[in-house]
Amino acid sequence: MICNSRPLSGKGVTNSMAFVKTDENEPLEKAIKRFKRMVEKEGIIREWKSRQYFEKPSSIQNKLNKANERKQMKKVRKMRASKAY
């Protein structure tokens, strides 16, 4: 079988349709819940929101750098707090 879906980004997300197979006697609410979990797991909504507006690559890199700085500072604060005892 040939799959025509190509990745939207380097994160492995494809542009194929998400679907859930249901049994005849399965309640609709349960199928909807499974569908929501699957969409959340695959990151479809997150990907759509990030692609809603164009963002320059430099601003994306700046966001990543700031996030890394915050993580590093948090790690340093934890280390200092643990050494105080």
C-alpha positions in Angstrom: 0.0 0.0 0.0 1.3 3.4 -0.9 0.9 6.2 1.6 0.7 9.8 0.1 0.9 11.5 3.4 4.0 13.6 3.9 5.3 15.0 7.2 4.2 18.5 8.0 7.3 19.1 10.0 10.4 17.4 11.2 8.4 16.1 14.2 6.9 13.2 12.3 3.4 14.5 12.2 1.6 13.6 9.0 -1.3 15.2 7.2 -3.4 12.1 7.2 -6.9 12.1 8.6 -7.4 10.9 12.1 -10.1 8.3 12.6 -11.4 5.8 15.1 -13.0 2.4 14.3 -16.0 1.7 16.4 -18.0 -1.5 17.1 -21.7 -1.6 16.6 -22.5 -1.8 20.3 -19.9 0.8 21.4 -21.4 4.0 22.8 -20.7 7.2 20.8 -19.3 9.0 23.9 -16.7 6.3 24.4 -15.6 6.6 20.7 -15.4 10.4 21.0 -13.2 10.1 24.1 -10.8 7.7 22.3 -10.7 10.0 19.4 -9.8 13.0 21.6 -7.1 11.0 23.3 -5.6 10.0 20.0 -5.6 13.5 18.6 -4.0 14.8 21.8 -1.4 12.1 21.7 -0.5 12.8 18.1 -0.3 16.5 18.7 -2.6 17.5 15.9 -4.2 20.4 17.7 -0.8 21.7 19.0 0.6 21.5 15.4 -2.3 23.4 14.0 -2.1 26.2 16.5 1.7 26.6 15.9 1.0 26.9 12.2 -1.9 29.3 12.5 0.4 32.3 12.0 3.9 32.5 10.4 6.7 32.9 12.9 10.2 33.8 11.8 12.8 31.1 12.4 14.9 33.6 14.4 12.0 34.3 16.8 11.4 30.5 17.2 15.1 30.1 18.1 14.9 33.0 20.5 12.0 31.4 22.3 13.9 28.1 22.6 17.0 29.8 23.9 15.0 31.7 26.5 13.2 28.5 27.6 16.6 26.7 27.9 17.9 29.6 30.0 14.9 29.4 32.3 15.4 25.6 32.7 19.1 26.1 33.5 18.4 28.8 36.1 15.8 26.6 37.7 18.3 23.8 37.9 20.9 26.1 39.5 18.4 27.3 42.1 17.5 23.7 43.0 21.2 22.9 43.4 21.8 25.9 45.6 18.8 25.1 47.8 19.8 21.5 48.3 23.4 22.5 49.3 22.0 24.9 52.0 21.3 22.0 54.3 
